[in-house]
Amino acid sequence: MTFWGHIKFYSGADKHGLQIGHSMVLVQWQKQNGKLVKVIVYPEEAAQAKPIYPIPWNK
């Protein structure tokens, strides 16, 4: 686990250290109780809320 999410490196002798897996955490600013808060929306196992898409625009 790193600051940016899960990461995996190849450990075989021929390509030792090659990055072979990486999953990012995606956040989105959402309104909760009238305040903007940053929530994790992906990956599902870490999600705090469902993503809002498309984002509604106030005119």
PDBQT receptor file of N, H, CA, C and O in Angstrom, charges set to zero:
ATOM      1  N   MET A   1       0.852  -1.178   0.000  1.00  0.00    +0.000 N 
ATOM      2  CA  MET A   1       0.000   0.000   0.000  1.00  0.00    +0.000 C 
ATOM      3  C   MET A   1       0.897   1.240   0.000  1.00  0.00    +0.000 C 
ATOM      4  O   MET A   1       1.847   1.333   0.778  1.00  0.00    +0.000 OA
ATOM      5  N   THR A   2       0.585   2.172  -0.871  1.00  0.00    +0.000 N 
ATOM      6  H   THR A   2      -0.186   2.096  -1.503  1.00  0.00    +0.000 HD
ATOM      7  CA  THR A   2       1.319   3.430  -0.920  1.00  0.00    +0.000 C 
ATOM      8  C   THR A   2       0.345   4.584  -0.765  1.00  0.00    +0.000 C 
ATOM      9  O   THR A   2      -0.860   4.379  -0.617  1.00  0.00    +0.000 OA
ATOM     10  N   PHE A   3       0.870   5.785  -0.801  1.00  0.00    +0.000 N 
ATOM     11  H   PHE A   3       1.849   5.951  -0.921  1.00  0.00    +0.000 HD
ATOM     12  CA  PHE A   3       0.042   6.984  -0.729  1.00  0.00    +0.000 C 
ATOM     13  C   PHE A   3      -0.994   7.003  -1.854  1.00  0.00    +0.000 C 
ATOM     14  O   PHE A   3      -2.098   7.511  -1.663  1.00  0.00    +0.000 OA
ATOM     15  N   TRP A   4      -0.653   6.456  -3.024  1.00  0.00    +0.000 N 
ATOM     16  H   TRP A   4       0.244   6.042  -3.179  1.00  0.00    +0.000 HD
ATOM     17  CA  TRP A   4      -1.524   6.481  -4.188  1.00  0.00    +0.000 C 
ATOM     18  C   TRP A   4      -2.396   5.246  -4.304  1.00  0.00    +0.000 C 
ATOM     19  O   TRP A   4      -3.237   5.194  -5.201  1.00  0.00    +0.000 OA
ATOM     20  N   GLY A   5      -2.243   4.261  -3.456  1.00  0.00    +0.000 N 
ATOM     21  H   GLY A   5      -1.560   4.303  -2.727  1.00  0.00    +0.000 HD
ATOM     22  CA  GLY A   5      -3.046   3.045  -3.521  1.00  0.00    +0.000 C 
ATOM     23  C   GLY A   5      -2.178   1.799  -3.534  1.00  0.00    +0.000 C 
ATOM     24  O   GLY A   5      -0.985   1.850  -3.235  1.00  0.00    +0.000 OA
ATOM     25  N   HIS A   6      -2.804   0.666  -3.890  1.00  0.00    +0.000 N 
ATOM     26  H   HIS A   6      -3.773   0.624  -4.132  1.00  0.00    +0.000 HD
ATOM     27  CA  HIS A   6      -2.080  -0.610  -3.939  1.00  0.00    +0.000 C 
ATOM     28  C   HIS A   6      -1.149  -0.638  -5.140  1.00  0.00    +0.000 C 
ATOM     29  O   HIS A   6      -1.478  -0.107  -6.201  1.00  0.00    +0.000 OA
ATOM     30  N   ILE A   7       0.004  -1.255  -4.974  1.00  0.00    +0.000 N 
ATOM     31  H   ILE A   7       0.271  -1.687  -4.113  1.00  0.00    +0.000 HD
ATOM     32  CA  ILE A   7       0.987  -1.369  -6.049  1.00  0.00    +0.000 C 
ATOM     33  C   ILE A   7       1.651  -2.739  -5.946  1.00  0.00    +0.000 C 
ATOM     34  O   ILE A   7       1.760  -3.298  -4.855  1.00  0.00    +0.000 OA
ATOM     35  N   LYS A   8       2.092  -3.278  -7.077  1.00  0.00    +0.000 N 
ATOM     36  H   LYS A   8       2.003  -2.824  -7.963  1.00  0.00    +0.000 HD
ATOM     37  CA  LYS A   8       2.727  -4.593  -7.082  1.00  0.00    +0.000 C 
ATOM     38  C   LYS A   8       3.891  -4.575  -8.064  1.00  0.00    +0.000 C 
ATOM     39  O   LYS A   8       3.799  -3.981  -9.139  1.00  0.00    +0.000 OA
ATOM     40  N   PHE A   9       4.992  -5.231  -7.686  1.00  0.00    +0.000 N 
ATOM     41  H   PHE A   9       5.067  -5.714  -6.813  1.00  0.00    +0.000 HD
ATOM     42  CA  PHE A   9       6.172  -5.302  -8.528  1.00  0.00    +0.000 C 
ATOM     43  C   PHE A   9       6.507  -6.754  -8.828  1.00  0.00    +0.000 C 
ATOM     44  O   PHE A   9       6.293  -7.638  -7.999  1.00  0.00    +0.000 OA
ATOM     45  N   TYR A  10       7.034  -6.986 -10.023  1.00  0.00    +0.000 N 
ATOM     46  H   TYR A  10       7.208  -6.268 -10.696  1.00  0.00    +0.000 HD
ATOM     47  CA  TYR A  10       7.490  -8.301 -10.441  1.00  0.00    +0.000 C 
ATOM     48  C   TYR A  10       8.750  -8.638  -9.660  1.00  0.00    +0.000 C 
ATOM     49  O   TYR A  10       9.626  -7.786  -9.514  1.00  0.00    +0.000 OA
ATOM     50  N   SER A  11       8.860  -9.855  -9.160  1.00  0.00    +0.000 N 
ATOM     51  H   SER A  11       8.148 -10.547  -9.279  1.00  0.00    +0.000 HD
ATOM     52  CA  SER A  11      10.019 -10.216  -8.347  1.00  0.00    +0.000 C 
ATOM     53  C   SER A  11      10.920 -11.266  -8.996  1.00  0.00    +0.000 C 
ATOM     54  O   SER A  11      11.863 -11.742  -8.365  1.00  0.00    +0.000 OA
ATOM     55  N   GLY A  12      10.640 -11.630 -10.245  1.00  0.00    +0.000 N 
ATOM     56  H   GLY A  12       9.874 -11.244 -10.757  1.00  0.00    +0.000 HD
ATOM     57  CA  GLY A  12      11.494 -12.590 -10.944  1.00  0.00    +0.000 C 
ATOM     58  C   GLY A  12      12.843 -11.990 -11.306  1.00  0.00    +0.000 C 
ATOM     59  O   GLY A  12      12.977 -10.768 -11.380  1.00  0.00    +0.000 OA
ATOM     60  N   ALA A  13      13.831 -12.824 -11.529  1.00  0.00    +0.000 N 
ATOM     61  H   ALA A  13      13.722 -13.816 -11.468  1.00  0.00    +0.000 HD
ATOM     62  CA  ALA A  13      15.190 -12.352 -11.809  1.00  0.00    +0.000 C 
ATOM     63  C   ALA A  13      15.306 -11.623 -13.144  1.00  0.00    +0.000 C 
ATOM     64  O   ALA A  13      16.129 -10.717 -13.281  1.00  0.00    +0.000 OA
ATOM     65  N   ASP A  14      14.491 -12.005 -14.131  1.00  0.00    +0.000 N 
ATOM     66  H   ASP A  14      13.823 -12.740 -14.020  1.00  0.00    +0.000 HD
ATOM     67  CA  ASP A  14      14.631 -11.401 -15.456  1.00  0.00    +0.000 C 
ATOM     68  C   ASP A  14      14.103  -9.970 -15.551  1.00  0.00    +0.000 C 
ATOM     69  O   ASP A  14      14.629  -9.174 -16.329  1.00  0.00    +0.000 OA
ATOM     70  N   LYS A  15      13.080  -9.631 -14.778  1.00  0.00    +0.000 N 
ATOM     71  H   LYS A  15      12.653 -10.278 -14.146  1.00  0.00    +0.000 HD
ATOM     72  CA  LYS A  15      12.495  -8.278 -14.829  1.00  0.00    +0.000 C 
ATOM     73  C   LYS A  15      12.234  -7.762 -13.421  1.00  0.00    +0.000 C 
ATOM     74  O   LYS A  15      11.204  -7.135 -13.171  1.00  0.00    +0.000 OA
ATOM     75  N   HIS A  16      13.129  -8.012 -12.528  1.00  0.00    +0.000 N 
ATOM     76  H   HIS A  16      13.965  -8.521 -12.731  1.00  0.00    +0.000 HD
ATOM     77  CA  HIS A  16      12.950  -7.641 -11.124  1.00  0.00    +0.000 C 
ATOM     78  C   HIS A  16      12.659  -6.147 -10.980  1.00  0.00    +0.000 C 
ATOM     79  O   HIS A  16      13.373  -5.318 -11.543  1.00  0.00    +0.000 OA
ATOM     80  N   GLY A  17      11.634  -5.811 -10.244  1.00  0.00    +0.000 N 
ATOM     81  H   GLY A  17      11.054  -6.484  -9.786  1.00  0.00    +0.000 HD
ATOM     82  CA  GLY A  17      11.284  -4.422  -9.981  1.00  0.00    +0.000 C 
ATOM     83  C   GLY A  17      10.304  -3.807 -10.959  1.00  0.00    +0.000 C 
ATOM     84  O   GLY A  17       9.896  -2.661 -10.768  1.00  0.00    +0.000 OA
ATOM     85  N   LEU A  18       9.909  -4.532 -12.009  1.00  0.00    +0.000 N 
ATOM     86  H   LEU A  18      10.240  -5.462 -12.165  1.00  0.00    +0.000 HD
ATOM     87  CA  LEU A  18       8.961  -4.022 -12.991  1.00  0.00    +0.000 C 
ATOM     88  C   LEU A  18       7.587  -3.897 -12.338  1.00  0.00    +0.000 C 
ATOM     89  O   LEU A  18       7.104  -4.842 -11.715  1.00  0.00    +0.000 OA
ATOM     90  N   GLN A  19       6.964  -2.738 -12.480  1.00  0.00    +0.000 N 
ATOM     91  H   GLN A  19       7.357  -1.971 -12.986  1.00  0.00    +0.000 HD
ATOM     92  CA  GLN A  19       5.640  -2.540 -11.917  1.00  0.00    +0.000 C 
ATOM     93  C   GLN A  19       4.629  -3.323 -12.732  1.00  0.00    +0.000 C 
ATOM     94  O   GLN A  19       4.539  -3.138 -13.946  1.00  0.00    +0.000 OA
ATOM     95  N   ILE A  20       3.859  -4.205 -12.082  1.00  0.00    +0.000 N 
ATOM     96  H   ILE A  20       3.932  -4.356 -11.096  1.00  0.00    +0.000 HD
ATOM     97  CA  ILE A  20       2.893  -5.034 -12.799  1.00  0.00    +0.000 C 
ATOM     98  C   ILE A  20       1.466  -4.836 -12.312  1.00  0.00    +0.000 C 
ATOM     99  O   ILE A  20       0.536  -5.361 -12.925  1.00  0.00    +0.000 OA
ATOM    100  N   GLY A  21       1.273  -4.119 -11.266  1.00  0.00    +0.000 N 
ATOM    101  H   GLY A  21       2.028  -3.693 -10.768  1.00  0.00    +0.000 HD
ATOM    102  CA  GLY A  21      -0.074  -3.893 -10.766  1.00  0.00    +0.000 C 
ATOM    103  C   GLY A  21      -0.168  -2.607  -9.982  1.00  0.00    +0.000 C 
ATOM    104  O   GLY A  21       0.705  -2.297  -9.171  1.00  0.00    +0.000 OA
ATOM    105  N   HIS A  22      -1.220  -1.863 -10.223  1.00  0.00    +0.000 N 
ATOM    106  H   HIS A  22      -1.929  -2.115 -10.882  1.00  0.00    +0.000 HD
ATOM    107  CA  HIS A  22      -1.402  -0.608  -9.516  1.00  0.00    +0.000 C 
ATOM    108  C   HIS A  22      -2.870  -0.234  -9.569  1.00  0.00    +0.000 C 
ATOM    109  O   HIS A  22      -3.449  -0.150 -10.652  1.00  0.00    +0.000 OA
ATOM    110  N   SER A  23      -3.468  -0.012  -8.434  1.00  0.00    +0.000 N 
ATOM    111  H   SER A  23      -2.998  -0.081  -7.554  1.00  0.00    +0.000 HD
ATOM    112  CA  SER A  23      -4.854   0.445  -8.413  1.00  0.00    +0.000 C 
ATOM    113  C   SER A  23      -4.920   1.795  -7.708  1.00  0.00    +0.000 C 
ATOM    114  O   SER A  23      -4.424   1.966  -6.594  1.00  0.00    +0.000 OA
ATOM    115  N   MET A  24      -5.533   2.723  -8.375  1.00  0.00    +0.000 N 
ATOM    116  H   MET A  24      -5.936   2.584  -9.280  1.00  0.00    +0.000 HD
ATOM    117  CA  MET A  24      -5.635   4.079  -7.846  1.00  0.00    +0.000 C 
ATOM    118  C   MET A  24      -6.899   4.231  -7.014  1.00  0.00    +0.000 C 
ATOM    119  O   MET A  24      -7.865   3.485  -7.176  1.00  0.00    +0.000 OA
ATOM    120  N   VAL A  25      -6.871   5.201  -6.133  1.00  0.00    +0.000 N 
ATOM    121  H   VAL A  25      -6.086   5.807  -6.001  1.00  0.00    +0.000 HD
ATOM    122  CA  VAL A  25      -8.050   5.584  -5.379  1.00  0.00    +0.000 C 
ATOM    123  C   VAL A  25      -8.593   6.837  -6.049  1.00  0.00    +0.000 C 
ATOM    124  O   VAL A  25      -7.851   7.793  -6.273  1.00  0.00    +0.000 OA
ATOM    125  N   LEU A  26      -9.877   6.836  -6.370  1.00  0.00    +0.000 N 
ATOM    126  H   LEU A  26     -10.480   6.059  -6.188  1.00  0.00    +0.000 HD
ATOM    127  CA  LEU A  26     -10.509   7.976  -7.025  1.00  0.00    +0.000 C 
ATOM    128  C   LEU A  26     -11.402   8.683  -6.021  1.00  0.00    +0.000 C 
ATOM    129  O   LEU A  26     -12.244   8.055  -5.378  1.00  0.00    +0.000 OA
ATOM    130  N   VAL A  27     -11.219   9.983  -5.887  1.00  0.00    +0.000 N 
ATOM    131  H   VAL A  27     -10.536  10.493  -6.409  1.00  0.00    +0.000 HD
ATOM    132  CA  VAL A  27     -12.039  10.763  -4.959  1.00  0.00    +0.000 C 
ATOM    133  C   VAL A  27     -12.870  11.774  -5.739  1.00  0.00    +0.000 C 
ATOM    134  O   VAL A  27     -12.541  12.139  -6.868  1.00  0.00    +0.000 OA
ATOM    135  N   GLN A  28     -13.937  12.210  -5.117  1.00  0.00    +0.000 N 
ATOM    136  H   GLN A  28     -14.204  11.914  -4.200  1.00  0.00    +0.000 HD
ATOM    137  CA  GLN A  28     -14.819  13.196  -5.730  1.00  0.00    +0.000 C 
ATOM    138  C   GLN A  28     -15.349  14.096  -4.617  1.00  0.00    +0.000 C 
ATOM    139  O   GLN A  28     -15.686  13.628  -3.529  1.00  0.00    +0.000 OA
ATOM    140  N   TRP A  29     -15.416  15.392  -4.908  1.00  0.00    +0.000 N 
ATOM    141  H   TRP A  29     -15.143  15.772  -5.791  1.00  0.00    +0.000 HD
ATOM    142  CA  TRP A  29     -16.023  16.327  -3.963  1.00  0.00    +0.000 C 
ATOM    143  C   TRP A  29     -17.533  16.190  -4.083  1.00  0.00    +0.000 C 
ATOM    144  O   TRP A  29     -18.090  16.296  -5.176  1.00  0.00    +0.000 OA
ATOM    145  N   GLN A  30     -18.199  15.951  -2.945  1.00  0.00    +0.000 N 
ATOM    146  H   GLN A  30     -17.747  15.865  -2.057  1.00  0.00    +0.000 HD
ATOM    147  CA  GLN A  30     -19.654  15.817  -2.919  1.00  0.00    +0.000 C 
ATOM    148  C   GLN A  30     -20.212  16.616  -1.757  1.00  0.00    +0.000 C 
ATOM    149  O   GLN A  30     -19.539  16.832  -0.750  1.00  0.00    +0.000 OA
ATOM    150  N   LYS A  31     -21.462  17.053  -1.915  1.00  0.00    +0.000 N 
ATOM    151  H   LYS A  31     -22.009  16.878  -2.734  1.00  0.00    +0.000 HD
ATOM    152  CA  LYS A  31     -22.133  17.767  -0.829  1.00  0.00    +0.000 C 
ATOM    153  C   LYS A  31     -22.752  16.757   0.130  1.00  0.00    +0.000 C 
ATOM    154  O   LYS A  31     -23.486  15.857  -0.277  1.00  0.00    +0.000 OA
ATOM    155  N   GLN A  32     -22.440  16.927   1.407  1.00  0.00    +0.000 N 
ATOM    156  H   GLN A  32     -21.844  17.659   1.737  1.00  0.00    +0.000 HD
ATOM    157  CA  GLN A  32     -23.053  16.117   2.465  1.00  0.00    +0.000 C 
ATOM    158  C   GLN A  32     -23.446  17.065   3.577  1.00  0.00    +0.000 C 
ATOM    159  O   GLN A  32     -22.604  17.775   4.127  1.00  0.00    +0.000 OA
ATOM    160  N   ASN A  33     -24.713  17.077   3.903  1.00  0.00    +0.000 N 
ATOM    161  H   ASN A  33     -25.397  16.500   3.457  1.00  0.00    +0.000 HD
ATOM    162  CA  ASN A  33     -25.247  17.976   4.935  1.00  0.00    +0.000 C 
ATOM    163  C   ASN A  33     -24.936  19.429   4.608  1.00  0.00    +0.000 C 
ATOM    164  O   ASN A  33     -24.650  20.220   5.506  1.00  0.00    +0.000 OA
ATOM    165  N   GLY A  34     -24.992  19.787   3.323  1.00  0.00    +0.000 N 
ATOM    166  H   GLY A  34     -25.224  19.144   2.593  1.00  0.00    +0.000 HD
ATOM    167  CA  GLY A  34     -24.770  21.166   2.903  1.00  0.00    +0.000 C 
ATOM    168  C   GLY A  34     -23.314  21.598   2.820  1.00  0.00    +0.000 C 
ATOM    169  O   GLY A  34     -23.035  22.756   2.507  1.00  0.00    +0.000 OA
ATOM    170  N   LYS A  35     -22.383  20.693   3.092  1.00  0.00    +0.000 N 
ATOM    171  H   LYS A  35     -22.610  19.752   3.345  1.00  0.00    +0.000 HD
ATOM    172  CA  LYS A  35     -20.960  21.023   3.043  1.00  0.00    +0.000 C 
ATOM    173  C   LYS A  35     -20.270  20.156   2.003  1.00  0.00    +0.000 C 
ATOM    174  O   LYS A  35     -20.659  19.008   1.790  1.00  0.00    +0.000 OA
ATOM    175  N   LEU A  36     -19.235  20.709   1.349  1.00  0.00    +0.000 N 
ATOM    176  H   LEU A  36     -18.920  21.642   1.523  1.00  0.00    +0.000 HD
ATOM    177  CA  LEU A  36     -18.445  19.921   0.410  1.00  0.00    +0.000 C 
ATOM    178  C   LEU A  36     -17.449  19.064   1.174  1.00  0.00    +0.000 C 
ATOM    179  O   LEU A  36     -16.702  19.560   2.017  1.00  0.00    +0.000 OA
ATOM    180  N   VAL A  37     -17.446  17.779   0.870  1.00  0.00    +0.000 N 
ATOM    181  H   VAL A  37     -18.053  17.376   0.185  1.00  0.00    +0.000 HD
ATOM    182  CA  VAL A  37     -16.498  16.858   1.492  1.00  0.00    +0.000 C 
ATOM    183  C   VAL A  37     -15.877  15.995   0.398  1.00  0.00    +0.000 C 
ATOM    184  O   VAL A  37     -16.509  15.726  -0.623  1.00  0.00    +0.000 OA
ATOM    185  N   LYS A  38     -14.658  15.569   0.614  1.00  0.00    +0.000 N 
ATOM    186  H   LYS A  38     -14.144  15.787   1.443  1.00  0.00    +0.000 HD
ATOM    187  CA  LYS A  38     -13.964  14.706  -0.335  1.00  0.00    +0.000 C 
ATOM    188  C   LYS A  38     -14.211  13.255   0.075  1.00  0.00    +0.000 C 
ATOM    189  O   LYS A  38     -13.900  12.856   1.197  1.00  0.00    +0.000 OA
ATOM    190  N   VAL A  39     -14.778  12.466  -0.853  1.00  0.00    +0.000 N 
ATOM    191  H   VAL A  39     -15.031  12.790  -1.765  1.00  0.00    +0.000 HD
ATOM    192  CA  VAL A  39     -15.093  11.068  -0.561  1.00  0.00    +0.000 C 
ATOM    193  C   VAL A  39     -14.444  10.151  -1.590  1.00  0.00    +0.000 C 
ATOM    194  O   VAL A  39     -14.273  10.531  -2.749  1.00  0.00    +0.000 OA
ATOM    195  N   ILE A  40     -14.088   8.954  -1.167  1.00  0.00    +0.000 N 
ATOM    196  H   ILE A  40     -14.228   8.646  -0.226  1.00  0.00    +0.000 HD
ATOM    197  CA  ILE A  40     -13.554   7.944  -2.069  1.00  0.00    +0.000 C 
ATOM    198  C   ILE A  40     -14.729   7.305  -2.804  1.00  0.00    +0.000 C 
ATOM    199  O   ILE A  40     -15.695   6.869  -2.177  1.00  0.00    +0.000 OA
ATOM    200  N   VAL A  41     -14.645   7.248  -4.146  1.00  0.00    +0.000 N 
ATOM    201  H   VAL A  41     -13.860   7.602  -4.655  1.00  0.00    +0.000 HD
ATOM    202  CA  VAL A  41     -15.708   6.633  -4.937  1.00  0.00    +0.000 C 
ATOM    203  C   VAL A  41     -15.240   5.383  -5.688  1.00  0.00    +0.000 C 
ATOM    204  O   VAL A  41     -16.062   4.664  -6.255  1.00  0.00    +0.000 OA
ATOM    205  N   TYR A  42     -13.937   5.119  -5.697  1.00  0.00    +0.000 N 
ATOM    206  H   TYR A  42     -13.269   5.703  -5.236  1.00  0.00    +0.000 HD
ATOM    207  CA  TYR A  42     -13.386   3.933  -6.357  1.00  0.00    +0.000 C 
ATOM    208  C   TYR A  42     -12.044   3.608  -5.748  1.00  0.00    +0.000 C 
ATOM    209  O   TYR A  42     -11.282   4.534  -5.470  1.00  0.00    +0.000 OA
ATOM    210  N   PRO A  43     -11.712   2.378  -5.527  1.00  0.00    +0.000 N 
ATOM    211  CA  PRO A  43     -12.390   1.127  -5.874  1.00  0.00    +0.000 C 
ATOM    212  C   PRO A  43     -13.563   0.853  -4.939  1.00  0.00    +0.000 C 
ATOM    213  O   PRO A  43     -13.667   1.437  -3.860  1.00  0.00    +0.000 OA
ATOM    214  N   GLU A  44     -14.438  -0.041  -5.373  1.00  0.00    +0.000 N 
ATOM    215  H   GLU A  44     -14.353  -0.515  -6.250  1.00  0.00    +0.000 HD
ATOM    216  CA  GLU A  44     -15.654  -0.326  -4.612  1.00  0.00    +0.000 C 
ATOM    217  C   GLU A  44     -15.379  -0.752  -3.181  1.00  0.00    +0.000 C 
ATOM    218  O   GLU A  44     -16.127  -0.387  -2.274  1.00  0.00    +0.000 OA
ATOM    219  N   GLU A  45     -14.305  -1.527  -2.960  1.00  0.00    +0.000 N 
ATOM    220  H   GLU A  45     -13.697  -1.824  -3.696  1.00  0.00    +0.000 HD
ATOM    221  CA  GLU A  45     -14.037  -2.014  -1.596  1.00  0.00    +0.000 C 
ATOM    222  C   GLU A  45     -13.593  -0.901  -0.647  1.00  0.00    +0.000 C 
ATOM    223  O   GLU A  45     -13.589  -1.096   0.568  1.00  0.00    +0.000 OA
ATOM    224  N   ALA A  46     -13.223   0.255  -1.181  1.00  0.00    +0.000 N 
ATOM    225  H   ALA A  46     -13.226   0.413  -2.168  1.00  0.00    +0.000 HD
ATOM    226  CA  ALA A  46     -12.830   1.385  -0.339  1.00  0.00    +0.000 C 
ATOM    227  C   ALA A  46     -13.814   2.547  -0.432  1.00  0.00    +0.000 C 
ATOM    228  O   ALA A  46     -13.659   3.550   0.265  1.00  0.00    +0.000 OA
ATOM    229  N   ALA A  47     -14.828   2.418  -1.293  1.00  0.00    +0.000 N 
ATOM    230  H   ALA A  47     -14.955   1.603  -1.859  1.00  0.00    +0.000 HD
ATOM    231  CA  ALA A  47     -15.750   3.524  -1.569  1.00  0.00    +0.000 C 
ATOM    232  C   ALA A  47     -16.524   3.952  -0.330  1.00  0.00    +0.000 C 
ATOM    233  O   ALA A  47     -17.019   3.131   0.442  1.00  0.00    +0.000 OA
ATOM    234  N   GLN A  48     -16.609   5.284  -0.170  1.00  0.00    +0.000 N 
ATOM    235  H   GLN A  48     -16.207   5.951  -0.798  1.00  0.00    +0.000 HD
ATOM    236  CA  GLN A  48     -17.412   5.865   0.904  1.00  0.00    +0.000 C 
ATOM    237  C   GLN A  48     -18.760   6.338   0.371  1.00  0.00    +0.000 C 
ATOM    238  O   GLN A  48     -19.693   6.561   1.143  1.00  0.00    +0.000 OA
ATOM    239  N   ALA A  49     -18.864   6.491  -0.952  1.00  0.00    +0.000 N 
ATOM    240  H   ALA A  49     -18.107   6.310  -1.580  1.00  0.00    +0.000 HD
ATOM    241  CA  ALA A  49     -20.102   6.922  -1.604  1.00  0.00    +0.000 C 
ATOM    242  C   ALA A  49     -20.044   6.508  -3.066  1.00  0.00    +0.000 C 
ATOM    243  O   ALA A  49     -18.974   6.195  -3.589  1.00  0.00    +0.000 OA
ATOM    244  N   LYS A  50     -21.197   6.508  -3.720  1.00  0.00    +0.000 N 
ATOM    245  H   LYS A  50     -22.066   6.762  -3.295  1.00  0.00    +0.000 HD
ATOM    246  CA  LYS A  50     -21.232   6.235  -5.151  1.00  0.00    +0.000 C 
ATOM    247  C   LYS A  50     -20.868   7.522  -5.892  1.00  0.00    +0.000 C 
ATOM    248  O   LYS A  50     -21.195   8.614  -5.429  1.00  0.00    +0.000 OA
ATOM    249  N   PRO A  51     -20.193   7.400  -7.042  1.00  0.00    +0.000 N 
ATOM    250  CA  PRO A  51     -19.855   8.610  -7.795  1.00  0.00    +0.000 C 
ATOM    251  C   PRO A  51     -21.107   9.297  -8.328  1.00  0.00    +0.000 C 
ATOM    252  O   PRO A  51     -22.090   8.640  -8.670  1.00  0.00    +0.000 OA
ATOM    253  N   ILE A  52     -21.061  10.605  -8.395  1.00  0.00    +0.000 N 
ATOM    254  H   ILE A  52     -20.262  11.139  -8.117  1.00  0.00    +0.000 HD
ATOM    255  CA  ILE A  52     -22.144  11.381  -8.986  1.00  0.00    +0.000 C 
ATOM    256  C   ILE A  52     -21.714  11.703 -10.410  1.00  0.00    +0.000 C 
ATOM    257  O   ILE A  52     -20.764  12.456 -10.622  1.00  0.00    +0.000 OA
ATOM    258  N   TYR A  53     -22.425  11.120 -11.400  1.00  0.00    +0.000 N 
ATOM    259  H   TYR A  53     -23.197  10.508 -11.228  1.00  0.00    +0.000 HD
ATOM    260  CA  TYR A  53     -22.073  11.335 -12.787  1.00  0.00    +0.000 C 
ATOM    261  C   TYR A  53     -23.313  11.227 -13.640  1.00  0.00    +0.000 C 
ATOM    262  O   TYR A  53     -24.068  10.274 -13.443  1.00  0.00    +0.000 OA
ATOM    263  N   PRO A  54     -23.579  12.090 -14.537  1.00  0.00    +0.000 N 
ATOM    264  CA  PRO A  54     -22.845  13.340 -14.720  1.00  0.00    +0.000 C 
ATOM    265  C   PRO A  54     -23.117  14.295 -13.569  1.00  0.00    +0.000 C 
ATOM    266  O   PRO A  54     -24.162  14.231 -12.921  1.00  0.00    +0.000 OA
ATOM    267  N   ILE A  55     -22.180  15.164 -13.331  1.00  0.00    +0.000 N 
ATOM    268  H   ILE A  55     -21.331  15.216 -13.857  1.00  0.00    +0.000 HD
ATOM    269  CA  ILE A  55     -22.321  16.131 -12.243  1.00  0.00    +0.000 C 
ATOM    270  C   ILE A  55     -23.338  17.184 -12.671  1.00  0.00    +0.000 C 
ATOM    271  O   ILE A  55     -23.190  17.791 -13.731  1.00  0.00    +0.000 OA
ATOM    272  N   PRO A  56     -24.384  17.409 -11.846  1.00  0.00    +0.000 N 
ATOM    273  CA  PRO A  56     -25.379  18.422 -12.199  1.00  0.00    +0.000 C 
ATOM    274  C   PRO A  56     -24.788  19.834 -12.046  1.00  0.00    +0.000 C 
ATOM    275  O   PRO A  56     -24.142  20.138 -11.044  1.00  0.00    +0.000 OA
ATOM    276  N   TRP A  57     -25.012  20.670 -13.033  1.00  0.00    +0.000 N 
ATOM    277  H   TRP A  57     -25.536  20.423 -13.847  1.00  0.00    +0.000 HD
ATOM    278  CA  TRP A  57     -24.509  22.049 -12.989  1.00  0.00    +0.000 C 
ATOM    279  C   TRP A  57     -25.654  22.987 -12.685  1.00  0.00    +0.000 C 
ATOM    280  O   TRP A  57     -26.713  22.914 -13.308  1.00  0.00    +0.000 OA
ATOM    281  N   ASN A  58     -25.438  23.869 -11.725  1.00  0.00    +0.000 N 
ATOM    282  H   ASN A  58     -24.578  23.928 -11.219  1.00  0.00    +0.000 HD
ATOM    283  CA  ASN A  58     -26.452  24.894 -11.400  1.00  0.00    +0.000 C 
ATOM    284  C   ASN A  58     -26.309  26.030 -12.381  1.00  0.00    +0.000 C 
ATOM    285  O   ASN A  58     -25.197  26.467 -12.677  1.00  0.00    +0.000 OA
ATOM    286  N   LYS A  59     -27.426  26.513 -12.887  1.00  0.00    +0.000 N 
ATOM    287  H   LYS A  59     -28.330  26.159 -12.646  1.00  0.00    +0.000 HD
ATOM    288  CA  LYS A  59     -27.406  27.632 -13.846  1.00  0.00    +0.000 C 
ATOM    289  C   LYS A  59     -27.544  28.947 -13.124  1.00  0.00    +0.000 C 
ATOM    290  O   LYS A  59     -27.548  30.002 -13.758  1.00  0.00    +0.000 OA
TER     291      LYS A  59
